Structures are given as C-alpha cells and as structure tokens.
Amino acid sequence: MLHSNQMRSMLASVFILPFGFAYAQFGDWAPEQTNTTICVWNQPRAALVRDKIYIDGGSIWWSPGLQNGTFGPVSNKGNFQGIILSYDLSKPFTRDTNVTGLLLDGTLSKARGGKGNANGDAPVYYDGAILANDAEFFLYGGAVFQDNELYDPPPSYETLKYEAYPYGPDKPLWKPGFSSRRLPDGITRYVAYGGAASAPSENKAWYFSGLTAPSRGPFFWNAAASPDVKASVPSDTLITLDMASQLTEKWTNSTLPSHIKGRANPEVVWVPVGEQGILVVLGGAVFPEWAGEAHVSPNETLSEKESPVFMSTVDIYDVANDTWYQQPTKGGPGTRTRGCAVVAPAADRSSFNIYYYGGFDGIHSSKDFYDDVWVLSLPSFTWTKISEGKASHARAGHKCFLPYPDQMMVIGGYTPLSGTTLTCLEDGPVALLNITSGEWMEQYDPAKYGVYGVHQKVQATIGGNSAGHATATAPVPSGWATPALGKLFATSYKFDKMKTHWPYKPSNTTSTESPKQPIPTGQQRKGVPAWVAPILGVVLGLVLMTGSLLAFCIWRRRRASHEGSETSSAREAMPERLYYWVKGHPQRQPTLTSTRSCEDSGADHSPTLKLVSPSETCSSPTTTACHEMENTQLAELDDTSSPVELHDTGLSTADVMWRNAGFTPLLTSFSSRASLRSAVCESPVISSISASDGTPSTPLHPLRWTSKVSAFSSVSAESGEGTKSWSPNGVVSPIGPTSSPIAKSVAENDDEDADHDVAARASPQQNVISKDDVRQGSS
C-alpha cells in the first residue's frame, strides 16, 4: 500500500488540475504541507494584454508552508504541464493577500487540449519573450531545458500563438486558444536573453539582440558541460513581428548596424515619439555570468569595460524609417542588466520618463542586487535617481508594467545566489511602486489611481512641474548627436491611436491570508488536511454523475414500458373481437380457396387454384349453375341442413357474426349497390364482397361461410369509428380510399346487373376466393 503522504501528494497533483483550484507548485506537495507560495521566479517572460498580465516560463521555486506554521525547504518541481500564470488587474491585494493564489487564478496550459503534459509540444522556456498587442501574443525565443529521455526539443521554426480576442475581419468560428505557428525562413527560435518590446497601437513587437549558440543552432538552459550548446555569443539581429492582420502576421529579421552592439538582457521600451514611435535600448551586458560555467563570466574584464556604456549612451530605433541612432546621456547609473523598465509620458507630453528598477551588473551574481529606481527623461536624456531602496528588497530577472499611469507593478525576480540557502523575495512575487511619489505601495486597489505626475527630483533636473512643462527640451549639455534625431523628437505621435483599458472594475474575490502563507487550494493551515477537499470534490462529483445517469436510465425504462403497454393493448383488441366474431359458429380447418369446373362432369373434380384478376373480381360475370352429380337424384337427410332464416324475423348468420364482433355491417352504410361496389373496388385491402341491400341474395351456409372467412388474409368492416381492416396479427389499420385497378374496373362495369354477387378477394399475396366459391353456400 502507498504511504499516506505519498497518496496525499498523488491526489493533490491529480485532482487539483481538473477542479481548477490551482496548479499548486506544479508538482507533489511535501509531507504535512498545507499551502505554498512563490519564493523566487527567475527570468520569466511576460506581457500585458488589456486587463491581464500573462507570465510564462522561467524558473519558479516554491516555499511550502507546513501544518506546524513553519516552512519546508524550497523546491522546484518543474512545469511539465506548460502552465502560464496570469494576474487579473481587477483583483486588489494588500500585504495580507494571498498574492500567489491570485497568480494561480485563471491559469493557461500550453499542452494540447488545455491540460496534460506539455513538454513534447511547448516545454518550459527560460527567458525569451512574449510579443503582444491588445488581442494576442506570441511566445518567442528562450532556452529549453534539455531532457532527451522525456521529450524532443521543438524544431527551430516553431512558435506558439495565443489569441485572447478577435480583431480585423469577422471570424464566426473564432475562439480563444493556442495554436502552433511556423517561423519564416531566415528566422529561428534559437535566441535568448534579448530585450523585448511591444506597441499595441502599432500592432508591432520586437526582440532585440540576445545570445545564441556558437553554431547559431540549438542550445539549452542546463547545458553547463557543453559550451557548444550554450547561448554565449551576442546576436546582431532585430526581430520584428507585425500583427496588423490577425491570421497573417509577418516576421522580419534585420541585421543591426555595426555601431549597435549586441548584448545580453537589455531593457527595450517603446516611446510614442515620431510617426510610429521609437525603441530605446537601455543597459545589458556582454560576457555575463550565465553565459559561462558555474556563474562565472567568460571574460569579466571585457565585460566590465564594455557593459557600462549601454547606460551612458543609449541606442534609439526609428520604427517608421527603419533607422538607428545613438544619443549620449548624463549621470547614468553604470552597468545594469536584468532589471525592468516602463515609460510614463508627462501630462502635456513635454517629457517622456523611463523608469528603470533593479537588476545587477551581470557579473557578480552572489553580491547584492540593486533596489534603486532611476529615471531617464527624454528628450533631455538625463538620469535621475528617485529611490535608493535597500538590499534586502532588491531583485533581478523580473518584469514590470504600468496598470495605471501612476503605478508600476513588478512581477517575479530572484535574489542574489549567495551561500547555500535560497533567499525568498522580501515582499513576495508582486510589488507595486507609485512612480509619482517614488514610494513603494502596500496595496493595490483597481478603484484607486491617479494622473501621472513628474517626480519632484525629475522636475529639479528638467524643469517644469508635475504636469509637465519641462524646460529641458534637448540633450544637456551635449545637444543632439545628429539633427535627424532632434527632428524625430519634434514629430508628434498620434496619441488617438493609443487605447486604454483602465480603469478596471474591482473584483470581490480577495484573500485575507498572509502573503507568506498563501493557500491556493482553499485549505487552512490547521484543522482539516489540505488533501481532503480535492478528494471530497471528486467523490461528490462522481456521486452526482452516477445519480443523474441512474435517474435517466429509469426514466427511459418507464417510458419504453408505457409505450409498449399501449401498443400491446392495441394489438390485443382485434383478436378479442375476432374471438367474439366466430364465437358460437361451427369450426373447421381453413382450406385453400378452390374453384370447380362444370364444363366436364365426368372429369376429375379435384380443387384447382385460380388467381382472379382485378377486372374479373369487380365485374359481374354470368352465373352458371353447377350440379354436384348430374343426372343423379339425391335425397337430403332430415335435420342435417340449417333452416332458412325467415325474412325480417331474425338475424342472418352474417348479422350474428357482425354483431358478435362489435361492428355495424358494412352493407348498411351504403345507399345503393353501386356505391358499395365502388367502395369495395377502391379498397386496397378488400377484394370484394357480395353487394346487396344488406342481406345476402341467397342464404349462405354457415359452415361454408365460416370456411371462406377463415381463408381471408384481412376482412374489412364499417364501424362507428370509420372503416378498418382486420389483419392476421391483430392490428387494426384505417382503410382510406385509394386509386387502384379494382376501382377502375368497377367504374367500367357500373352498368352491369348489381344483383350479381361480388366475390370476396384476399390481399394480392394470398390465395383468392372466387365468386363461384361464395355461391357454393347456397347449393
């Protein structure tokens, strides 16, 4: 038997997924674990799409909370489900909120079908980018974890797309979801550690430089022992994704000019200046420690010499004219990489202020990271530090966004790799900075926001006030590096192309648990174990499904039984009538219908079958007398023949039979013999019967009449409910007028003598009773 802790871990990993409580730490829970929280999140890729931030990939280390109130060792179980986390900006949080639980709400799986193992289709990428507009995003680049025993890495041309909203021409069959896309020739996914930027108003996104393998081929995140498959060489490319058409996006690969240096993990921001905006590239490093072995830079000396210039002289790309510029800055912070940056335009757009937070120098991963906040103000190109921060709060490898004009949200990141124990992020995986005041916020409320105001320290550098009115409108003191760049900044961007999706309607779902001890599965730290809820949910679900299925089966069975009883009653009704019809009459075995020939009295009088055509049946042929024994006198025995019924003093044999069967004689419903003959000949069931005034023209012998009736396949009669047909199986079926050859025959012979008896005819598949046999009853 499985140990109880093993069973609990297995059930947690199996049952949490279908019910959507959380993908709790993407793996098995530790013994006695009741909750989990994100300790660090190293190098995710992320994008803001309208009111939601999507975060994918990277390396997540989880801190398990135990029943005794302590924390277990941090763990990283991987992310084989291919889970993308997200943060809904309509959900508030405070210092006491379960922020990890908020990130686990509304997760997406890159696995085909939305669940299961995604390694073979879309494995976890370390670093890379999410290139997005306001409706969709593409996952591009990054380093794959190599595990040849579990899966083969994706091909060089594969990228994954997610459509959140439709746009462009009407798409009736559209629905949100992932789809695999193929990169065009000349572009591969074999690049990582670059800088990404998106411009939803232009439906464009970019990926700048980064690192590739020496062969420009495959590389892996965990390839520490093989430099040939490790991303270590700077890329000289700018990848552009044009998303103007949702179903026909275009990729292009441009080679960087020689004076624009490739590097690892710069920050790239899009600034609304010029016709289509500009890209500003900040920071980055060459020969970083993650490109070497054991977190050691391949060339620390060269890195310290070249990397600082990326913050003192920034690279600028004019999107509309496909042109690169460089512009020196003043008072920069030195080397920065793996930080994050956002752009905040002044209210009057006299300045565009780029906020850069965190990171480190790219070489010393075991030393303190940066927690300061710097602002690069354009077009003056001056740096201003607005917040010093503290080492314990610092992080690197994070992403940041502007949910509101005056707030910067920081997601993910990791702490210095010093000692043998991993230090968790001080304020959890999500932090919030008010960029107007430069103060870190303790809560996020979607109902509370303000207009961005230029920070006081920035005002002191560029002039003006919080609303703008900057007096420094050109680089100081160097001036423009080229007049073309000054002209570019003098060209205003059409801000009406930029759409805003805030304010966000606050959500009512919040958690009051400590962010140190979030409980994504909804379980409390003490009391009922965390694994009870998933099991109980599954059991109750199965009981409900089983009960519903059982009720449906019972209903179907009762319905079938009810329908069967109605059919049975209808079938039993006719045999009962037939029983009373023949009740009290002599019985004899039915015989084949036969005719006797009178042409040769000395010939063999054995019965012969005769098929009567419709014309013969409905016509009135001349009656020929037939004697049983010619020229021989016969003596009839006394009391052996049925007496002839007195006229108008009793019922004939036929009347008795009709009454016992519960029917009104057919003959009485017709006003004339001609109408009777027409009705009979029109019936598809009745061949013919004797048409007269309601009684036979000559008395019929009961025994012979009974024998003739028994040979019929069906007999028709008129009841109060309409004309019906008796069939051998007892089913009563209505008889309506139909166009048949018989009716045509009767119409053609309507002028013949109506006193002749019309022979009864069985269905076409049965033997036929001829007119002569009917007349045998009177002989």
PEMO-V931495 format. One record per backbone hydrogen bond with DSSP energy under -0.5 kcal/mol. NH is the residue of the N-H (numbers start at 1). CO is the residue of the C=O. Records with the same first field share a line. If there is no record, write none. Layout:
NH=CO  CO
This chain:
7=3
8=4
9=5
10=6
11=7
12=8
13=9
14=10
15=11
16=12
18=14
19=15
20=16  17
21=16
26=23
27=24
33=30
34=65
35=65
36=518
37=63
39=37  61
40=61
41=413
42=59
43=41  397
44=397
45=56
47=54
49=47  52
50=48
51=49
52=49
53=87
54=47  52
55=85
56=45
58=125
59=42
60=58
61=40  59
62=75
63=37
64=62
65=35
66=70
67=32
69=66
72=64
75=62
82=79
84=108
85=55  83
86=103
87=53
89=51  87
91=88
92=90
93=444
97=94
99=97
102=98
103=99
104=100
105=101  102
107=104
108=84
110=82
111=81
114=111
115=112
118=80
119=80
121=118
122=118
123=119
126=143
127=43  125
129=140
131=129  138
132=130
133=136
137=162
138=131
139=160
140=129  138
142=191
143=126
144=219
145=124
150=147
151=147
158=155
159=181
160=139
161=179
162=137
163=177
164=135  162
165=135
174=171
177=163
179=161
181=159
183=157  181
187=184
189=156
191=189
192=211
195=208
197=206
199=204
202=199
203=199  200
204=199
205=241
206=197
207=239
208=195
209=237
210=263
211=192
212=233
213=217
216=213
220=229
221=144
223=220
224=222
226=223
229=226
230=227
232=212  230
233=212
235=210
238=254
239=207
240=252
241=205
242=240  250
243=203  241
246=244
248=245
250=242
252=240
254=238
256=236
260=257
261=259
264=285
265=193
267=282
268=196
269=280
271=278
273=271
274=491
278=271
279=317
280=269
281=315
282=267  280
283=310
284=336
285=264
289=362
291=288
292=289
296=293
298=288
300=297
303=299
304=300
305=301
306=302
307=303
309=306
310=307
311=308
312=308
313=309
314=327
315=281
316=325
317=279
318=316  323
319=277  317
320=277
322=318
323=318
325=316
327=314
329=312
330=381
337=360
338=265
340=357
342=355
344=353
346=351
348=467
349=346
352=378
353=344
354=352  376
355=342  353
356=354  374
357=340
358=372
359=395
360=337
365=363
367=364
370=359
373=387
374=356
375=384
376=354
377=375  382
378=352
381=377
382=377
383=330
384=375
386=373  384
387=373
393=390
394=390  391
395=370
396=414
397=338
398=338
399=411
401=409
403=401
404=407
407=404
408=433
409=401
410=431
411=399
412=429
413=41  397
414=396
417=365
418=416
425=39
428=425
431=410
432=441
433=408
434=439
435=406  433
436=406
438=434
439=434
441=432
444=93
448=445
449=447
454=466
459=455
460=456
461=457  458
462=458
463=459
465=468
468=465
471=462
472=462
473=471
476=380
479=475
485=482
486=482
487=483
488=484
489=485
490=486
491=487  488
492=490
495=493
497=494
498=495
499=497
507=90
510=508
515=95
517=514
518=515
522=519
528=526
532=529
534=530
535=531
536=532
537=533
538=534
539=535
540=536
541=537
542=538
543=539
544=540
545=541
546=542
547=543
548=544
549=545
550=546
551=547
552=548
553=549
554=550
555=551
556=552
557=553
558=554
559=555
560=556
561=557
562=558
563=559
564=560
565=561
566=562
567=563
568=564
569=565
570=566
571=567
572=568
573=569
574=570  730
575=571
576=572
577=573
578=574
579=575
580=576
581=577
582=578
583=579
585=582
595=608
603=600
608=595
613=611
617=613
618=614
619=615
621=619
625=623
632=629
640=637
649=646
650=646
656=652
657=653
658=654
659=655
660=656
661=657
662=658  659
663=658
664=718
668=665
669=666
670=667
676=672
677=673
678=674
679=675
680=676
681=677
682=678
683=679  680
687=685  761
692=690
705=701
706=702
707=703
708=704
709=705
710=706
711=707  708
712=709
715=726
717=724
718=664
719=717  722
722=719
724=717
725=733
726=715
727=731
728=713
730=727
733=725  731
735=723
736=734
738=682
740=738
743=681
744=740
745=741
746=742
747=743
748=744
749=745
750=747
752=749
756=753
759=757
766=763
770=768
774=770
775=771
776=772  773
777=774
778=775
779=776
